[in-house]
Amino acid sequence: MDTGRASCVPFTGGYEARPAVPEPRMSSLGEATQSLPFPYHPPMRVLLIEDDRQTADYLRKALSEVGAVADHAADGRDGLLQAASGDYDALIVDRMLPSLDGLAIIRTLRASGNQTPVLILSALGEVDDRVEGLRAGGDDYLVKPFAFGELSARIQALARRPAAALQESVLSAGDLTMDL
């Protein structure tokens, strides 16, 4: 029975979350298909900024299995450069990274006007840690170990939110202009 929860398996760097695998269902042609939670066309593009190789490999594989395209950066500086290039629907950012901290990445992106939704994924899970992450510009915060089903649902929720940059901020009517 699929409970929708991931199991957490210990590994050298802490715990690895493994997703519950959705049960295949039969298509109208009699083929077994997987239910994909990312029904975006083109596929959702996610940038994962995570220094732990096992966690990053697991997340890239799990995201690809649900129909998302996941790029990976193993340190903060590379992650910031990739994120600044744009073209991502969401970012998953670890807080503790080599060369540049995850919160510094988020603050830099926000200061430059980049409004790509950010899910902070971190082992730092105290209330003060989560508050600091959200105040730095993160849109959501998930503590490790995690259930992949929850991470997937949170990324989908972030992707559904309208981008602030796409919303009209200047309204004009005749010779009257209002900058919201």
Legacy VTK file of the C-alpha trace (Angstrom):
# vtk DataFile Version 3.0
C-alpha trace
ASCII
DATASET POLYDATA
POINTS 180 float
0.000 0.000 0.000
1.358 3.410 -0.976
1.307 5.742 2.019
2.825 8.645 0.086
5.607 8.934 2.682
9.264 8.459 1.994
11.386 6.266 4.156
14.529 7.762 5.651
17.629 5.644 5.307
20.856 6.522 7.170
23.973 7.279 5.133
27.333 8.841 5.968
26.126 12.449 5.639
22.944 12.059 7.736
19.706 10.646 6.385
18.573 10.063 2.859
14.886 10.348 2.108
13.593 7.804 -0.368
10.240 8.420 -2.047
7.335 6.079 -1.938
6.985 4.847 -5.523
3.540 5.512 -7.009
1.658 2.443 -8.095
1.534 2.045 -11.890
-1.898 2.299 -13.459
-3.161 1.054 -16.796
-3.537 3.534 -19.648
-6.312 3.262 -22.208
-3.867 1.301 -24.378
-3.237 -1.255 -21.635
0.246 0.093 -20.821
1.395 0.645 -17.253
1.999 4.362 -16.607
3.205 6.343 -13.611
1.194 9.236 -12.240
3.311 12.366 -12.688
2.728 15.137 -10.145
4.371 17.812 -12.367
1.915 18.170 -15.261
3.768 21.128 -16.783
4.487 21.505 -20.477
7.324 22.147 -21.012
8.558 20.257 -17.943
9.189 22.210 -14.766
12.850 23.330 -14.466
14.319 23.140 -10.969
17.795 24.151 -9.809
19.051 22.130 -6.866
21.867 23.807 -4.912
23.084 21.044 -2.594
26.626 20.061 -1.614
25.852 16.517 -0.411
26.308 14.340 -3.511
24.050 11.493 -2.333
21.169 13.809 -1.486
21.607 15.709 -4.762
21.705 12.507 -6.845
18.623 11.171 -5.070
16.673 14.418 -5.581
17.662 14.760 -9.239
16.554 11.180 -9.916
13.305 11.535 -7.954
12.436 14.859 -9.604
13.102 13.432 -13.064
10.837 10.461 -12.272
7.961 12.851 -11.600
8.508 14.810 -14.804
10.706 17.728 -13.692
14.085 18.683 -15.143
16.599 19.225 -12.339
19.970 20.918 -12.721
22.509 20.708 -9.896
25.138 22.996 -8.401
27.401 21.575 -5.669
28.531 24.861 -4.109
27.102 28.281 -3.394
29.068 30.283 -5.951
28.141 27.968 -8.851
24.558 27.850 -7.614
24.275 31.628 -7.562
25.660 31.898 -11.101
23.224 29.272 -12.407
20.258 30.763 -10.532
21.071 34.286 -11.744
20.906 33.078 -15.343
17.156 32.670 -14.804
15.152 30.091 -16.700
14.156 28.125 -13.568
10.645 27.597 -12.270
11.919 26.945 -8.733
15.115 26.653 -6.697
15.860 24.145 -3.932
18.646 25.613 -1.791
20.577 24.066 1.093
21.676 26.553 3.756
25.126 25.170 4.564
27.151 25.266 1.348
30.835 25.645 0.500
32.038 29.011 -0.879
28.709 30.828 -0.366
25.966 30.233 2.208
22.447 29.433 0.937
20.934 32.482 2.626
23.536 34.726 0.956
22.492 33.234 -2.398
18.849 34.025 -1.722
19.555 37.560 -0.477
21.710 38.283 -3.546
19.044 36.979 -5.919
16.303 39.006 -4.238
18.452 42.173 -4.207
18.975 41.793 -7.958
15.218 41.462 -8.560
15.203 37.687 -9.174
11.857 36.408 -7.853
12.251 32.703 -8.691
10.476 30.735 -5.935
12.931 29.240 -3.408
12.429 26.192 -1.206
15.092 26.044 1.487
16.007 22.425 2.280
18.169 22.251 5.383
19.171 20.195 8.401
18.878 23.424 10.417
15.341 23.083 11.690
14.932 25.224 14.792
12.239 27.903 14.699
14.872 30.674 14.562
16.581 28.930 11.600
13.325 28.688 9.655
12.370 32.293 10.441
15.811 33.507 9.337
15.501 31.560 6.074
12.074 32.964 5.278
13.133 36.506 6.174
16.175 36.163 3.898
13.773 35.730 0.976
12.978 32.017 0.961
9.411 31.183 -0.021
9.221 27.910 1.891
11.394 25.891 4.280
11.631 22.109 4.618
13.770 20.381 7.236
15.875 17.262 6.532
15.074 14.394 6.771
12.021 14.905 4.581
9.377 12.990 2.689
9.774 13.381 -1.071
5.991 13.580 -1.480
5.979 16.676 0.725
8.911 18.259 -1.139
7.159 17.559 -4.439
3.897 19.121 -3.225
5.702 22.192 -1.883
7.553 22.730 -5.187
4.257 22.423 -7.071
2.634 24.963 -4.744
5.499 27.414 -5.299
5.254 26.984 -9.061
1.513 27.781 -8.998
2.082 31.192 -7.394
2.160 34.076 -9.838
5.602 35.583 -10.247
5.805 39.042 -8.713
7.861 40.227 -11.682
5.081 39.252 -14.081
2.436 41.250 -12.253
1.766 44.718 -13.612
3.186 47.317 -11.227
2.409 50.467 -13.252
-1.150 51.272 -14.256
-1.909 53.930 -16.862
-5.134 55.524 -18.061
-4.786 58.486 -20.412
-2.344 60.943 -18.827
-2.714 59.374 -15.360
-0.047 56.862 -14.228
0.036 55.033 -10.899
3.110 53.041 -9.822
1.883 50.379 -7.393
LINES 1 181
180 0 1 2 3 4 5 6 7 8 9 10 11 12 13 14 15 16 17 18 19 20 21 22 23 24 25 26 27 28 29 30 31 32 33 34 35 36 37 38 39 40 41 42 43 44 45 46 47 48 49 50 51 52 53 54 55 56 57 58 59 60 61 62 63 64 65 66 67 68 69 70 71 72 73 74 75 76 77 78 79 80 81 82 83 84 85 86 87 88 89 90 91 92 93 94 95 96 97 98 99 100 101 102 103 104 105 106 107 108 109 110 111 112 113 114 115 116 117 118 119 120 121 122 123 124 125 126 127 128 129 130 131 132 133 134 135 136 137 138 139 140 141 142 143 144 145 146 147 148 149 150 151 152 153 154 155 156 157 158 159 160 161 162 163 164 165 166 167 168 169 170 171 172 173 174 175 176 177 178 179
